[in-house]
Amino acid sequence: MSEKIIKWGFIGCGEGTKTKSGPAFQKVEHSEVVAVMSRDGAKAKAYAKERGIKKWYDDAQELIDDPEVNAIYIATPPSSHATYAIMAMKAGKPAYIEKPMAQTYEECTRINRISQETGIPCFVAYYRRYLPYFQKVKELVENGSIGNVINVQTVSYTHLRAHETGRNLVCRLLLEKKKHNKKQKKKNKTTYNHPMIDNCDSTETD
């Protein structure tokens, strides 16, 4: 008995499908991208031609109704995730939504309800939780190797663009710290030199 091939239809032809997630769909065993869709037909056509994909559409319903497509990948802005996922499930085709699942809690619950009613699964691309280093962190937390974790803080960084580096970028940091000797208070002004950022001043309050 031959293995079933998942024949994907992409709704959305943005940068994410070009360089991040999209190529993997063609490389994974028993997986093939057979159609793509963008509201901009010329964009969808160019995307399909560049990647050797047989079909392209400028209407999501037409892609979903394509009999060769048996699973839908939704890589559009979050505002349309719920609409396309529900369209796919009502057509009997599993949906794989790029994160976030939807724009609101209500939309998420509606997606879940339609999935339960139709019996068609819907997945969200929270793939990082299955990567080895995330699995290791989960293991360390669960077995208490790093103690009792009561708070987690995350920091988001944005890559500087070429025109944002050098002397035309100025940032000011206000750093406050307390000393054991509360009676001693003074202000020091320090200039931080960074290989990519000049004129980055910081005012420290002791």
N, C-alpha and C positions, 0 to 999 in steps of 0.2 A: 504494500500500500504506500503510495507516494505521500510525502509530507505536504500539508496544506501551505500554500504561499499566501502571506498577507500582502494584498495589493492595495497600496495606500493611495488615497486622494488627498492632496494638500490643499487646504483652504488658507491662502496667504502665501505670498512669495517675497517676504521681507528679508533683511540681512540675516536674521536668525536661521532661516531655513537654508540660506546660501552657504554659510560658513560654520555655523555652530551645530545645530541639530540635524539639518537636512541631509548632509552626506551620509550619516550613519544609517539612515533608512535604506540606502542602496547597498551598504556594505554588510549589514547583518544577514545571517543565513535565513532563508525562507521569507525574505522581505524584499519588496519591489515597489518603487513609486511609479504608478502608471498614469497619473493625471494630476495636474495642478490648476489652481484657480486664483485669479486676482480680478477685482472689479475693473482694473485697467487691462483690457484684453491684450494690448501690445506688450505689456510687461509679462503677462502670463505666457504669451507665445515665445518671447525671447528667453524666458527662464527655462521653458520646456526644451527649446532647441539647444540651448547651451549645455543642458544636462542629459540630453538623450532621452527625454520623457515623451511618451507617445502622444499624449493628449493634453490639451489645455482648454480652460473655460473662463468666461467672464461672469458666470452666474453660478452661485454656490449650489442651488437646487439641481442644476443640470449635472454638476460633478457628483453630488450625492446619489443621484438617480442612475448614474453610469453603472450598468450591470457588472462591468469588470472590476470596479472598485468595491472592496469588501471591508475597508476600515478608513476612518477619516482622521487626519491630523489637522488640528485647528491652531494656526499660528498667526492670528489676527490681533488687533488691539483688544484688551479685556472687555470693552463695551459690547462686543459682538460674540463673545465666547458662549454665553448661554444660548443665544439664538441658534448658532450653528450646531452646537452639541445636541440640542433638542431635535433639530431637523434631522441630524444623522441617526439618532436613536429611534425616532419615529419611523425612519426608513429601514430600520433593522440592522444598522451598521454601527459597530463600536466606535466610540470617539476617544481620541487622545488629545487633551487640551494642553496647550502651553500654559505655564503658570503666569498669573494666578488663575484659579479655576473660573472665577467670574468677577464681576465688578462689585457685587453686594452679597450679603449673607442670604437675602431672599432669593437671589438668582441661583446661588449654590444649592439651596434646599430644593428649588424647583428642578434643577438638573438631577439631583439625587432621587427625587420623587419620580420623574419620568423614567429614569434608569430602572427603578424598582417595578414600575407599572409595565414597562415593555420587556423587562428581562434582558435588556441590552446593556453591557458594561460601559462605563465611562471612566477614563483614567486621567490623571493630572501629572504633568511632567516634573514631579518632585524627585528627580532621579538621583540627586546628590546624596540623599540619605542611604543609598545603596553602594556608594563608592567606598573603597577600603578604609580610607582615613576617617570617614564619618562613622563607619561601623566600629572602628577602634575607639573613637571618642565615646560612642554609645556604650561600649563594653566597659570602659574605664569608669564611666558615671554609674552604671548599673551595679558593678561589683565593689564600688566604694574606694577604688584605688586612689582617687584624688580627693577623698573626703566627701562630706555632705554638701552638694552643690545647691545653694539657695538663691543664687542670682547669676544671670548671664547678661553681659553687655556686648553689643556688636557695634562695629565701626564700619562705615561705608566710605570708600575712597573713590575719587574720580580722577582718571588719568588727565594730566594737563595736556592741552593741545599745543602745537608748536608756537602759535602766536601768544600763548599765555605764559611763556617762560621768559626769563631774563628780567630786565629792569622795568618792563612795563607792567609787572605784576607786583602789587603791594598787598601784604596782609598784616594785620595787627592782632596780636594775641594778648588777651588779658588773663594773666595767671595770678591766682590768689592762693596764698598758702599761709598757714598759721604756724607760729613759732611757739615753743613751750613757754617762752618768756613773753607773756602778753603785753608787758609794759613797753617792750621795745618795738617801735613801729617806724618804718621808714619806706621810702619808695626808691627803687632802683630801676633805671631804664637800661635794657640790654638789647643789642642788635644781634639777631641770629643770622649767620651766613649759611646759605644753602646753595649747593651747586647749581640748582635750577631756579631758585628764588632769591632775588636781592631785595634790599630795603624791607625786610620782614622784621618789624619792630615788636617788642614785647614789653609790657609794663608789669612788673612784679610788685605785689603789695605784700610786705612781710608783716 
